Amino acid sequence: MFNDLVLLRDSDLKSLIDGLEARRVTLPTNSLQISRLISTGLVDRVVDAINSQHSLGFKSEHLVATLELIRADRNHRKSREVELELVTSGPEAAGITNRETAVVVREMFAHARESVLVVGYAVFQGQQVFEALANRMESNPDLDVRFFLNIARPDRDRNKSDILVSRFIQRFKSKKWPSGCCLPEIYFDPRSVADDAPVRSSLHAKCVVVDREQVFVSSANFTEAGQQRNIEVGLRIEQHALAEKLTMHFERMRDAGLFQRDC
C-alpha cells in the first residue's frame, strides 16, 4: 500500500501532510476528504493505503512521519542526480546539435563565483581562450583560480629543471594569458622536468572544476584548434559531490608536496 503513496506528486504529498497535521483528514478517511487535497487519479488508491495503515494501528502522526520520510528520500535522490551535457568541437553531425566546447568553457569561466580549477590541458592561443576567466578575475578579486599544468621536458633537453620551469612561466605570462591581467596560481609536477630521466612523468589529466559544482572533462586542449576546429568530445557534469571530490584530489596532492607552485 505504501507504493501508492510513493506515486503522489510533490505538491500532493505536501497537501496530504498538511491535511493530516491540520486534522482535515480523519481516520479512517474517505474519498471526499482526500479529493480535496490531491489529484483525482489516485484518490481511491490513497484512501485504501491510508485506511490499510490505520487498521494496523497507524495514527495521523505516524502517517505524517511516513510521508515525510518519502519526501526526504525523494529530495535526497534529486540532490544526487547528475546533470550531463555533451560538448563537442569540430563539424556537427547531421541532425544533431551539441554545445560547442569554446562556448561551454567560456560560460563556465564567465559565471564562476568562488573558484576555478584547471588541470593538465595544453595551452596555446591562451590569450583568447582565457579572456573570459581573466575578466572574471578582474571583476571578482576573491575568485580562487588554480592551474595544475604539465611542464614537459623536450627530448634530449639537458637544461636544469629550474630553467625549464622559468621558461614555461615566462611563456605563459607573455603568450598564454591575457596581457596585463591578474595571474592564476600555477602548480606543476616536479617529476615532469626532473633532471633524472627515470623519475619523469606527465600530468595527462584534463579537467576543469568551477565553484566545486561543475566539472568539465574533455579531450579538447585550450587551443583555438582544440576548442573550435578539431573533432573533440567532452562532458559537462553538474554534481557537487563529484566536483568536490575532484577538487580535493588535487588539493591533497598539492598539500602532500606532489605539486609545486611557481606563480
C-alpha positions in Angstrom: 0.0 0.0 0.0 2.9 2.4 0.6 3.7 2.1 -3.1 0.5 4.1 -3.8 1.7 6.9 -1.6 5.0 7.0 -3.3 3.2 7.7 -6.6 2.0 11.1 -5.3 3.4 14.2 -6.9 5.4 16.5 -4.6 2.6 19.0 -4.3 0.1 16.3 -3.5 2.4 14.8 -0.9 2.7 18.1 0.8 -1.0 18.8 0.7 -1.7 15.4 2.3 0.8 16.0 5.0 -0.7 19.5 5.7 -4.2 17.9 5.8 -3.3 15.3 8.3 -1.4 17.8 10.5 -4.4 20.2 10.4 -6.8 17.4 11.2 -8.7 18.0 7.9 -8.2 14.3 7.3 -9.7 12.0 9.9 -9.0 8.3 10.3 -10.4 6.2 8.8 -10.6 8.6 5.8 -12.8 8.7 2.7 -12.6 9.8 -0.9 -14.3 13.2 -0.2 -11.6 14.3 2.3 -8.7 13.1 0.1 -10.1 14.5 -3.2 -9.9 18.0 -1.6 -6.1 17.5 -1.2 -4.7 15.6 -4.1 -5.2 14.9 -7.8 -8.3 12.8 -8.5 -6.4 10.0 -10.4 -5.0 8.4 -7.2 -7.7 9.3 -4.7 -9.2 5.8 -4.2 -5.7 4.2 -4.0 -4.5 6.7 -1.4 -7.7 6.2 0.6 -7.1 2.5 0.6 -3.4 2.9 1.6 -4.2 5.2 4.5 -7.0 3.1 5.8 -4.9 0.0 5.5 -2.2 1.5 7.7 -4.8 2.8 10.1 -6.2 -0.7 10.5 -2.6 -1.7 11.6 -2.6 0.9 14.3 -1.2 3.9 12.5 -2.4 7.3 13.8 -2.2 10.6 12.0 1.2 11.5 13.3 2.5 8.1 12.2 1.2 8.7 8.7 2.8 12.2 8.6 6.1 10.7 9.7 5.9 8.2 6.9 5.0 10.8 4.3 7.9 13.0 5.5 10.3 10.1 5.0 9.0 9.7 1.5 9.6 13.4 0.8 13.1 13.3 2.4 14.1 10.3 0.3 12.8 11.9 -2.8 14.7 15.2 -2.1 17.9 13.2 -1.4 17.6 11.4 -4.7 17.1 14.6 -6.5 20.2 16.1 -4.9 22.3 13.2 -6.2 21.0 13.4 -9.7 23.7 14.2 -12.2 23.2 16.8 -15.0 25.2 15.8 -18.1 25.8 17.8 -21.2 27.6 16.5 -24.3 30.1 19.1 -25.5 31.9 18.8 -28.9 34.4 20.6 -31.1 34.6 20.4 -34.9 31.9 19.9 -37.6 28.4 19.0 -36.5 26.8 15.7 -37.4 23.6 16.0 -39.5 20.5 16.2 -37.3 22.5 16.5 -34.0 23.2 19.8 -32.3 25.6 19.7 -29.4 27.0 22.5 -27.4 30.4 23.8 -28.6 33.5 23.4 -26.4 34.5 27.0 -26.7 31.1 28.3 -25.7 30.7 26.0 -22.7 34.2 26.7 -21.4 33.7 30.5 -21.8 30.4 30.4 -20.0 31.8 28.3 -17.1 34.7 30.8 -16.7 32.5 33.9 -17.1 30.0 32.8 -14.4 32.5 31.4 -11.8 31.6 32.8 -8.3 34.1 31.3 -5.9 36.8 29.0 -7.5 38.2 27.6 -10.8 40.4 24.6 -11.1 42.1 23.9 -14.4 44.1 20.7 -14.7 46.5 19.4 -17.4 45.5 21.0 -20.6 48.0 22.1 -23.2 47.6 25.8 -23.8 48.1 27.8 -27.0 46.3 31.0 -28.0 45.5 31.2 -24.3 45.0 35.0 -24.5 41.8 34.3 -26.4 40.8 31.1 -24.6 41.2 32.6 -21.1 39.9 36.0 -21.8 36.6 35.3 -20.0 38.4 33.9 -17.0 40.8 36.8 -16.8 37.9 39.3 -17.0 36.1 37.4 -14.3 39.1 37.5 -12.0 39.3 41.3 -12.6 35.7 41.8 -11.6 35.8 39.4 -8.7 39.2 39.7 -6.9 38.3 37.0 -4.4 37.9 34.3 -7.1 40.3 31.5 -6.3 41.9 30.3 -9.6 44.4 27.5 -9.7 46.1 25.9 -12.7 47.8 22.5 -12.5 49.7 22.3 -15.7 52.2 19.9 -17.3 55.7 21.3 -18.0 57.2 18.9 -20.5 60.9 18.3 -21.0 61.7 18.1 -24.7 63.6 15.0 -25.9 67.4 15.3 -25.4 67.0 18.5 -23.5 69.7 18.8 -20.9 68.8 22.1 -19.2 68.3 22.1 -15.4 64.7 21.7 -14.3 64.5 25.3 -12.8 65.4 26.7 -16.2 62.6 24.8 -17.9 60.1 25.9 -15.3 61.2 29.5 -15.6 60.9 29.5 -19.4 57.5 27.9 -19.1 56.2 30.5 -16.7 57.6 33.4 -18.8 55.9 31.9 -21.9 52.6 31.5 -20.0 52.7 35.2 -18.8 53.7 36.6 -22.2 51.8 34.4 -24.7 49.2 32.2 -22.9 47.5 34.7 -20.6 45.7 38.0 -21.4 48.2 40.8 -21.1 48.0 43.0 -18.0 45.6 40.7 -16.2 46.0 39.1 -12.8 47.6 35.7 -13.0 46.2 32.4 -11.6 48.1 30.3 -9.2 50.2 27.8 -11.3 51.3 24.4 -10.0 53.3 21.7 -11.7 54.5 18.2 -11.0 58.3 18.5 -10.5 58.8 15.0 -11.8 57.8 16.2 -15.3 61.0 18.2 -15.6 63.2 16.1 -13.4 66.9 16.0 -14.3 66.8 12.3 -13.6 65.0 10.7 -16.6 63.8 7.5 -14.8 61.5 9.5 -12.5 59.9 11.7 -15.1 56.1 11.7 -15.5 53.4 13.6 -17.3 50.3 15.4 -15.9 48.0 14.0 -18.5 44.7 14.5 -16.7 42.4 17.1 -18.3 39.5 18.7 -16.4 38.0 21.9 -15.2 36.1 22.4 -12.0 34.1 25.6 -11.3 32.7 26.5 -7.9 33.0 22.9 -6.7 29.8 22.3 -8.6 30.5 21.9 -12.3 33.1 19.5 -13.9 34.2 19.7 -17.5 36.2 16.8 -18.8 37.3 16.9 -22.5 39.9 15.8 -25.0 40.0 19.4 -26.3 43.1 21.3 -25.2 43.0 25.1 -24.6 43.9 25.9 -28.2 42.0 27.5 -31.0 42.1 24.2 -32.8 41.0 22.1 -29.8 38.2 24.5 -28.8 36.8 25.0 -32.3 38.2 23.0 -35.2 39.4 19.6 -34.1 37.0 16.7 -33.6 36.8 16.6 -29.8 34.3 15.2 -27.3 33.7 16.2 -23.7 31.2 16.2 -20.9 30.0 19.0 -18.6 28.8 17.4 -15.4 26.9 19.3 -12.7 27.2 17.5 -9.4 28.6 18.9 -6.2 29.9 15.6 -4.8 31.9 14.8 -7.9 33.3 18.3 -8.2 34.2 18.4 -4.5 36.0 15.1 -4.7 37.9 16.0 -7.8 39.0 19.4 -6.3 40.1 17.7 -3.0 42.1 15.1 -5.0 44.4 17.8 -6.4 44.4 19.9 -3.2 45.5 16.8 -1.2 48.3 16.1 -3.7 49.4 19.7 -3.5 49.4 19.7 0.3 51.5 16.4 0.2 54.1 18.2 -1.8 53.5 16.4 -5.1 52.9 19.7 -6.8 55.0 22.8 -6.6 53.8 26.4 -7.1 55.8 28.7 -9.4 53.4 31.6 -9.9 
